[in-house]
């Protein structure tokens, strides 16, 4: 009788980012940044300002509308980013989108005070760099190490944005 030889299965390794993959992720990040900025301005002008800052509105609600608009635009941009990363078959796309969203949470409030074209260029560059950096970081084999290093990067990003 023949004996069956056990088959060794190597753990699945993620493919490393090629230059083409890195460029497509950076372009997707830049587009997501522009989407976030466009959604922010449209929601602010057409939805939240008329709804929360009308004639009989409470001034406290009108003052906090920028936080509502910023949060909603980041969520919509995150969904667009998730769709783009899944389409490009990036490794751990949901984690990348969550890390970028947490790291750049209030960036729209900083950018909105600038001229529109300077803000658009800056937000496209920042989102492209963030998507590329986190897409590269989450490729580490050890998930907890990737998460820990990403958390350190997020802390640095938040400190830079708050200064």
C-alpha positions, 0 to 999 in steps of 0.5 A: 500500500502506498503511503501519502506524503504530507504536503507542506503549505506555506503561509500566504505571503502578500505581494510586495508593492511594485512601483505601478501598484504604489503609483496607483495607490497614491493616485487613488489617495489623491483622488480620495482627498479631492473627493473629501474636500469637494464633499466637505464644501458641497455639504457645508454650502447646500446642506448644513449651513441652510439647515443648522444656521438658518434665521431661527437656529441656535448659534451653538449648532451653527458653530459645530456644523464644521465638525459634522460636515468634516466627519461626514465627508471623511466617511464618504471619502473613506468609502470611496478609498475602500472601493478604490483599494479593493479594486486595486487588490491592495493588501488589507484595504479596510485597515489602510482606510481606517488608519488614514481616516484616523490619522487625517481626521480633522485635516479638512478643517485646516485645509478649508481655511486656505485658498481652494486651489492651494487646499486642493493641492495640499489635501491631494498630496497629503492623502496620496502620501498617507494612503501610500505609507499605510498601504506599505506599512500594513504589508508587514507579515506580523499583523500586530507589528504592522498595527503598532507601527501604524499607531506610532505613525498616527500619533506622529501625524496627529502631533504634527496636525495639532501644532 
